[in-house]
Amino acid sequence: MENKNLIRRGNKLFTKNLTPGINVYGEDTIFVDGVEYRYWDPFRSKLAAAILKNLDVELKDTDKVLYLGAASGTTISHVSDLVNRGFVFGVEISKRVAKQLYLLSMRRRNLAMLLADANKPRTYIKYVPLVDFVYQDVAQKNQVEIFKKNISLYLKKGGLGFLALKAKSIDVTRKPKAIYREVYKELLSEFDVLDYKVIAPFQKDHCVFVVQK
Ligand SMILES: C[S@@+](CC[C@H](N)C(=O)[O-])C[C@H]1O[C@@H](n2cnc3c(N)ncnc32)[C@H](O)[C@@H]1O
């Protein structure tokens, strides 16, 4: 990914900290030319894992992002670093984990959280505009349907969608590869599938897809 807020040192990724002096989940920081960067852990973030696996994906400094399954804010905090002049809307269903996300959104000028169900995308239509990028990591049985519904309502024509597919959430009894193939075909029937990667060893039984509307 080419983004001026992302740097690589060897096989490590770092994002330019939008809130210098404050880290999010105990991650290390480094300084480059007096600017603070946060270490981006690929074992804790599927997007970092996918970038290290050379997934072809672009997030621009000015992008607006809809992020589904924001949890307590680990990956979305790095997305907020990357889209410095853009904005990220984080949807999370669990009140318990969203507490941390709420605190994060108070500290970051380009991040808002919505306590909502990504299965019901119309419930946040008042708050979310058309976006350049839809990111999804919800680990639900109907995760592909959720992804398609949100893309249909919120993604601009030509915008990108990132799906972190957890095979075991769809069916624990089937081989992950068979599920990846099936989902690939399903996505292909509606979008251009630009790239996909299995992200082992960082995450087990996960494949990520990038589609274009
Ligand atoms: C694997 S975790 C996400 C981790 C996060 N993306 C990260 O990398 O920091 C999945 C999250 O999706 C949330 N989730 C599950 N179903 C959801 C739904 N229907 N709507 C919104 N969030 C949902 C869960 O509560 C959980 O926090």
The ligand as a MOL file (V3000), in Angstrom:
LIG
                    3D

  0  0  0     0  0            999 V3000
M  V30 BEGIN CTAB
M  V30 COUNTS 27 29 0 0 0
M  V30 BEGIN ATOM
M  V30 1 C -12.8120 -9.9950 15.0300 0
M  V30 2 S -13.5180 -8.7350 15.9730 0 CHG=1
M  V30 3 C -12.9600 -7.2610 15.1800 0
M  V30 4 C -11.5170 -6.8750 15.4460 0
M  V30 5 C -11.2010 -5.5080 14.8800 0
M  V30 6 N -11.6470 -5.3790 13.5130 0
M  V30 7 C -9.7200 -5.1920 14.9270 0
M  V30 8 O -8.9830 -5.6640 14.0430 0
M  V30 9 O -9.2950 -4.4360 15.8070 0 CHG=-1
M  V30 10 C -15.1790 -8.7490 15.4190 0
M  V30 11 C -16.0440 -7.6450 16.0130 0
M  V30 12 O -17.2520 -7.5620 15.2700 0
M  V30 13 C -18.3040 -7.2520 16.1680 0
M  V30 14 N -19.5590 -7.6350 15.5160 0
M  V30 15 C -20.0550 -8.8900 15.3540 0
M  V30 16 N -21.2520 -8.8350 14.7220 0
M  V30 17 C -21.4950 -7.5330 14.4610 0
M  V30 18 C -22.5650 -6.8380 13.8140 0
M  V30 19 N -23.6140 -7.5010 13.3260 0
M  V30 20 N -22.4990 -5.4960 13.7440 0
M  V30 21 C -21.4360 -4.8250 14.2430 0
M  V30 22 N -20.3980 -5.4260 14.8740 0
M  V30 23 C -20.4140 -6.7560 14.9670 0
M  V30 24 C -17.9560 -8.0630 17.4170 0
M  V30 25 O -18.6140 -7.5630 18.5580 0
M  V30 26 C -16.4340 -7.8940 17.4730 0
M  V30 27 O -16.0710 -6.8140 18.2700 0
M  V30 END ATOM
M  V30 BEGIN BOND
M  V30 1 1 1 2
M  V30 2 1 2 3
M  V30 3 1 2 10
M  V30 4 1 3 4
M  V30 5 1 4 5
M  V30 6 1 5 6
M  V30 7 1 5 7
M  V30 8 2 7 8
M  V30 9 1 7 9
M  V30 10 1 10 11
M  V30 11 1 11 12
M  V30 12 1 11 26
M  V30 13 1 12 13
M  V30 14 1 13 14
M  V30 15 1 13 24
M  V30 16 1 14 15
M  V30 17 1 14 23
M  V30 18 2 15 16
M  V30 19 1 16 17
M  V30 20 1 17 18
M  V30 21 2 17 23
M  V30 22 1 18 19
M  V30 23 2 18 20
M  V30 24 1 20 21
M  V30 25 2 21 22
M  V30 26 1 22 23
M  V30 27 1 24 25
M  V30 28 1 24 26
M  V30 29 1 26 27
M  V30 END BOND
M  V30 END CTAB
M  END
